[in-house]
């Protein structure tokens, strides 16, 4: 009798350990950027264990791999308030709620390591965080008081090379250089030095990403130096200065929504109030958590001439993407979360909508926030759905190709095979499925 009870307990334990989660009647995005036939997805121990043809032929839902965001800063508040632990927890939930299960933290303080540890150990809910090394930035009068905990302030060649070699020896895949041209800079990353750094990075199988801040000289220095990973947009007026081959080889994190948000205001003729109304309608999380702060942040006064410059530049950035459709296969999504009005998760979807406006909506559009961006982060998750791969996925009520705004109302989010459960009030913390 005792042996039978022991067997029964062991059987129940093993059955629970290897229990399957089944998502029935869905069409999922395959790695070749086409939607599958109607299928059933089986999840076991965090992985897609098998995919079979589904008998369910009505009420079809759609499944995308979950999203990756290449540029998030948790330490800055997008609506101008003070960042604290409660705000960070809200940011983490917002990212998951809007489909982002993996993100890269850039220029956050040492405290971000504790947040990551809490998430990895299951004590806190949030996306898997890749923490970047502190970006290298040329020292100038403008940033002379910048914290060494956030950035390495480069003021001479030898110390910069030493820091660069130290970062090359670390496990992080990407090294970041912030390189906006400033005539008051004490030190500069010119094309020759950037070329030298890129060669060293390639030898260590690292990615060197140059953040140019849309500055012409910085862009040209990066490209002439052979660097093909750039963050921030490019003006269309520079098209004639950039070799066609360089554009074809370019991996771009354009951060377009950051620049779009810079032109939003709360005037009746401005686009800010329209955006506010749209987000309140589409995203319940935004309505419950961000709408009042967002509305207050819109009331920043911008001089008319400066506003016109921002609008003109943004149109030019968008035109560069539109006139170079070859970029579509190598665009990387960075939301710029932490910049003005760039809210976690929400800004990522807005960035994707901008890509859709410039390049059109086809299935391959969704390779940008999935395969392209996740591979760039360098983790185990490659942003695809296939048997044997990690089960990070989003379940949607509608075909996102026909209605991109369905991404604001994701039905289910799975992270490592476990569904993240959000209750009716997005203000309360979601709990993991047992």
C-alpha positions in Angstrom: 0.0 0.0 0.0 2.8 2.4 1.0 4.6 1.6 -2.3 1.4 2.4 -4.3 1.0 5.8 -2.5 4.7 6.5 -3.2 4.3 5.6 -6.8 1.2 7.8 -7.1 2.9 10.8 -5.6 5.9 10.3 -8.0 3.6 9.9 -11.0 1.7 13.1 -10.1 4.9 15.0 -9.6 6.4 13.9 -12.9 3.1 14.5 -14.7 3.1 18.0 -13.4 6.7 18.6 -14.3 6.2 17.6 -17.9 2.7 19.0 -18.3 2.0 20.5 -21.7 0.4 23.8 -22.5 -1.5 23.7 -25.8 -2.4 26.8 -27.9 -5.0 25.6 -30.4 -6.3 27.0 -33.7 -3.6 29.5 -34.5 -1.5 30.6 -37.5 2.0 31.4 -36.3 4.8 33.4 -38.0 7.4 31.0 -39.4 11.1 31.9 -39.5 10.7 32.6 -43.3 8.2 35.4 -42.5 5.0 33.6 -43.6 2.1 32.6 -41.5 1.6 28.8 -41.1 -1.5 26.8 -41.8 -3.9 26.6 -38.8 -1.9 24.7 -36.1 -1.8 23.6 -32.5 1.3 24.6 -30.6 2.5 22.4 -27.7 4.7 23.9 -25.0 6.6 21.8 -22.6 9.2 22.9 -20.0 9.6 26.3 -21.7 10.1 25.1 -25.2 7.9 24.4 -28.2 7.8 20.6 -28.1 5.7 20.0 -31.2 3.5 21.7 -33.8 0.6 19.9 -35.4 -2.2 20.6 -37.8 -5.2 21.8 -36.0 -8.7 20.5 -36.2 -10.1 23.9 -35.2 -10.9 25.9 -38.2 -13.0 28.8 -36.8 -12.1 31.7 -34.5 -8.5 31.5 -35.7 -6.0 33.5 -33.8 -2.5 34.6 -34.8 0.8 34.0 -33.0 4.0 36.1 -33.3 7.4 35.4 -31.6 7.6 37.8 -28.7 9.5 41.1 -29.3 13.0 42.3 -28.4 13.9 46.0 -27.7 17.5 47.0 -28.4 17.3 50.3 -26.6 15.7 50.8 -23.1 16.8 53.1 -20.3 15.0 52.4 -17.1 16.6 55.2 -15.1 15.0 58.0 -17.1 11.3 58.8 -16.8 9.7 59.3 -20.2 7.1 61.7 -18.8 9.5 63.8 -16.8 8.7 62.5 -13.3 11.1 61.0 -10.9 12.1 57.4 -11.4 11.7 55.1 -8.4 11.3 51.4 -7.8 7.5 51.6 -8.3 8.0 53.3 -11.6 10.5 50.7 -12.8 8.1 47.9 -11.9 5.4 49.6 -13.9 7.9 49.9 -16.8 8.7 46.2 -16.6 5.0 45.3 -16.7 4.3 47.7 -19.5 7.0 46.0 -21.6 5.6 42.5 -21.1 2.0 43.7 -21.5 2.9 45.1 -25.0 4.8 42.0 -26.0 8.5 42.7 -25.2 10.0 39.8 -23.3 13.7 40.6 -24.0 15.3 44.1 -23.8 18.7 45.8 -23.7 19.3 48.2 -20.9 21.7 51.0 -22.0 23.3 53.6 -19.7 21.5 52.6 -16.5 23.3 52.6 -13.2 24.7 49.6 -11.3 21.2 49.1 -9.6 20.0 47.6 -12.9 21.9 44.4 -12.0 19.7 43.9 -8.9 16.6 44.3 -11.0 17.9 41.8 -13.5 18.7 39.4 -10.7 15.2 39.7 -9.2 13.7 38.9 -12.5 16.0 36.0 -13.3 15.2 34.4 -9.9 11.5 34.8 -10.3 11.1 37.4 -7.5 10.0 40.1 -9.9 8.1 40.0 -13.1 9.7 41.6 -16.2 11.4 40.9 -19.5 14.8 39.3 -19.7 17.3 42.1 -19.5 20.6 42.3 -21.3 22.7 44.9 -19.6 25.1 46.8 -21.9 28.6 48.0 -20.9 28.7 51.7 -20.1 28.8 53.5 -23.4 32.0 55.4 -24.4 31.4 59.1 -25.0 33.9 61.8 -26.0 34.5 64.2 -23.1 33.4 67.8 -23.8 32.3 70.9 -21.9 28.7 69.8 -22.4 29.1 66.5 -20.6 32.1 67.1 -18.2 29.9 66.3 -15.2 28.7 63.0 -16.5 28.7 60.0 -14.1 31.4 57.4 -14.6 28.9 54.8 -13.4 26.8 55.5 -16.6 29.4 56.3 -19.2 33.1 56.1 -19.9 34.2 59.7 -20.6 36.9 59.5 -23.2 39.5 62.2 -23.0 42.6 60.5 -24.5 43.5 57.6 -26.8 45.3 55.4 -24.4 42.7 55.3 -21.6 40.0 54.9 -24.2 41.7 51.9 -25.7 42.2 50.4 -22.3 38.5 50.7 -21.5 37.6 49.3 -24.9 39.8 46.2 -24.4 38.3 45.7 -20.9 34.8 45.7 -22.5 35.9 43.3 -25.2 36.9 40.8 -22.5 33.4 40.9 -21.0 30.6 38.6 -22.1 28.3 41.3 -23.5 28.0 41.1 -27.3 27.7 44.8 -28.1 29.9 47.8 -27.3 28.3 51.2 -27.6 29.9 54.5 -28.6 28.0 57.8 -28.3 29.6 60.0 -30.8 27.7 63.3 -31.6 30.2 65.8 -33.0 30.9 68.7 -30.7 33.5 71.3 -31.6 34.2 71.7 -27.8 35.1 68.0 -27.4 38.4 67.3 -25.7 38.6 64.0 -27.6 36.9 62.7 -30.7 36.1 59.3 -32.3 37.2 60.1 -35.9 36.9 57.6 -38.7 40.4 56.3 -38.3 40.0 55.5 -34.6 36.6 54.0 -35.2 38.1 51.8 -37.9 40.7 50.5 -35.5 38.1 49.8 -32.8 35.9 48.0 -35.3 38.8 45.7 -36.3 39.4 44.8 -32.7 35.7 44.2 -32.1 35.5 41.9 -35.1 38.4 39.8 -33.9 36.5 39.2 -30.7 33.2 38.5 -32.4 31.7 41.6 -30.9 29.3 44.2 -32.4 30.4 47.9 -32.2 27.4 50.1 -32.4 27.8 53.8 -33.0 25.1 56.2 -31.7 25.3 59.2 -34.0 22.4 61.3 -32.8 21.5 62.0 -36.4 24.7 64.1 -36.7 26.1 64.2 -40.2 29.8 64.2 -39.3 29.3 61.3 -36.8 27.4 59.3 -39.4 30.1 59.7 -42.0 32.9 59.0 -39.6 31.2 55.8 -38.6 30.6 54.6 -42.1 34.0 55.6 -43.4 35.5 53.7 -40.5 33.7 50.6 -41.8 31.1 50.4 -39.0 27.8 49.0 -40.1 25.8 49.1 -36.9 24.4 52.6 -36.3 21.8 53.9 -33.9 19.7 57.1 -34.6 18.3 58.1 -37.9 19.8 59.4 -41.1 18.7 62.5 -43.1 17.6 61.8 -46.6 19.7 64.8 -47.7 22.8 62.7 -46.9 21.8 60.0 -49.5 24.3 61.4 -52.0 27.2 61.3 -49.5 26.8 57.7 -48.5 28.0 54.9 -50.8 25.2 52.5 -52.0 27.2 49.6 -50.7 27.3 51.1 -47.2 23.5 51.4 -47.2 23.1 47.8 -48.3 25.4 46.7 -45.4 23.8 48.9 -42.8 22.2 47.6 -39.7 20.2 50.5 -38.4 18.5 51.2 -35.1 16.8 54.4 -36.2 14.9 55.3 -33.0 12.4 57.2 -35.2 9.7 57.4 -32.6 12.0 59.3 -30.3 12.3 62.0 -32.9 8.6 61.9 -33.7 7.8 62.5 -30.1 10.0 65.5 -30.0 7.5 67.3 -32.3 4.4 66.5 -30.3 2.7 69.3 -28.2 -0.7 69.9 -26.6 -1.9 72.7 -28.9 -5.2 72.1 -30.7 -3.5 72.0 -34.1 -0.7 69.8 -32.8 -0.4 66.0 -33.0 0.1 65.5 -29.3 -3.5 65.5 -28.2 -4.5 63.2 -31.1 -1.8 60.7 -30.0 -3.0 60.9 -26.4 -6.5 60.1 -27.4 -5.4 57.3 -29.6 -3.3 55.6 -26.9 -6.0 56.0 -24.3 -8.3 54.2 -26.7 -6.0 51.4 -27.8 -3.9 50.5 -24.7 -5.7 49.9 -21.4 -2.3 49.8 -19.7 -1.6 53.3 -21.0 -5.0 54.5 -19.8 -4.6 53.1 -16.3 -0.9 54.0 -15.8 0.4 56.7 -18.0 -2.3 58.9 -19.6 -2.4 61.7 -17.0 1.5 61.9 -16.8 1.7 61.8 -20.6 -0.8 64.7 -20.9 1.1 66.8 -18.5 4.4 66.1 -20.3 2.9 67.2 -23.6 2.7 70.8 -22.3 6.3 71.5 -22.9 6.6 74.7 -24.8 8.6 74.5 -28.1 9.5 77.6 -30.1 7.8 77.7 -33.5 11.0 77.7 -35.5 12.4 74.8 -33.4 9.2 72.9 -33.9 9.4 73.4 -37.7 13.0 72.2 -37.7 12.0 69.0 -35.8 9.1 68.3 -38.2 11.3 68.9 -41.2 14.1 66.6 -39.9 11.6 63.8 -39.0 10.1 63.9 -42.5 13.6 63.6 -43.9 14.4 60.6 -41.6 11.3 58.9 -42.7 12.1 59.5 -46.3 15.5 57.9 -46.0 13.9 54.7 -44.8 11.2 54.9 -47.5 13.7 55.4 -50.3 16.0 52.6 -49.1 13.6 49.6 -48.8 16.7 47.3 -48.7 17.0 48.4 -45.1 13.9 46.5 -44.1 15.8 43.2 -43.8 18.3 44.7 -41.4 16.4 47.2 -39.3 16.6 46.7 -35.6 13.9 47.9 -33.2 15.0 50.2 -30.4 12.2 52.1 -28.6 14.4 54.7 -26.9 12.4 54.2 -23.8 13.3 56.8 -21.3 13.4 59.6 -23.8 10.6 62.2 -23.9 7.2 60.4 -24.3 8.9 57.2 -25.2 7.0 54.8 -22.9 8.1 51.2 -22.3 6.5 48.7 -24.7 4.2 51.3 -26.2 7.0 53.2 -27.9 8.3 49.9 -29.4 4.9 49.3 -31.1 4.9 53.0 -32.2 8.3 52.4 -33.8 7.1 49.4 -35.7 4.1 51.4 -36.9 6.5 54.0 -38.3 8.4 51.3 -40.1 5.1 50.1 -41.5 4.2 53.6 -42.7 7.6 53.9 -44.5 7.9 50.3 -45.9 4.4 48.9 -45.9 2.8 46.1 -43.9 3.8 42.5 -44.9 4.6 39.5 -42.9 8.4 40.3 -43.1 7.8 43.5 -41.2 7.5 41.4 -38.0 11.0 40.1 -38.4 12.3 43.5 -37.3 11.1 43.3 -33.6 11.7 39.5 -33.5 14.5 37.9 -35.5 16.5 41.0 -36.3 16.4 42.6 -32.9 16.6 39.4 -30.8 19.7 38.1 -32.6 21.3 41.6 -32.1 20.8 41.2 -28.3 23.0 38.1 -28.5 21.0 35.8 -26.1 19.7 32.3 -26.4 16.3 33.5 -27.8 16.6 34.2 -31.5 13.2 35.7 -32.1 11.8 32.7 -34.0 9.2 30.0 -33.4 10.2 26.5 -34.2 10.1 23.0 -32.7 12.7 22.8 -29.9 13.1 26.6 -29.6 12.1 28.7 -26.6 8.4 29.4 -26.3 8.4 33.2 -26.2 5.3 34.2 -28.1 2.3 36.5 -28.4 -1.3 35.4 -29.1 -3.4 38.0 -31.1 -7.1 38.1 -31.9 -6.5 39.5 -35.3 -4.1 39.2 -38.2 -1.5 42.0 -37.4 -0.9 42.4 -41.1 -4.5 43.6 -41.5 -4.6 45.5 -38.2 -1.3 46.5 -36.7 -3.1 48.2 -33.8 -4.0 44.7 -32.4 -0.5 44.8 -30.9 -1.8 47.2 -28.3 -4.3 44.6 -27.2 -2.3 41.3 -27.1 -4.5 38.5 -25.8 -1.7 36.3 -24.3 2.0 36.7 -23.6 4.1 33.7 -23.1 7.6 34.0 -21.6 9.7 30.8 -21.5 6.5 28.8 -21.9 4.7 30.4 -19.1 1.7 32.7 -19.7 2.0 36.1 -18.0 -1.4 36.7 -16.4 -2.7 40.2 -16.1 -5.8 40.8 -14.1 -8.5 43.3 -15.0 -6.6 46.2 -13.4 -3.2 46.7 -15.1 -2.1 48.6 -11.9 -1.9 45.4 -10.0 1.2 43.2 -10.6 0.6 40.2 -12.9 1.3 36.7 -11.6 3.0 33.8 -13.3 0.9 30.8 -14.3 1.2 27.9 -11.9 
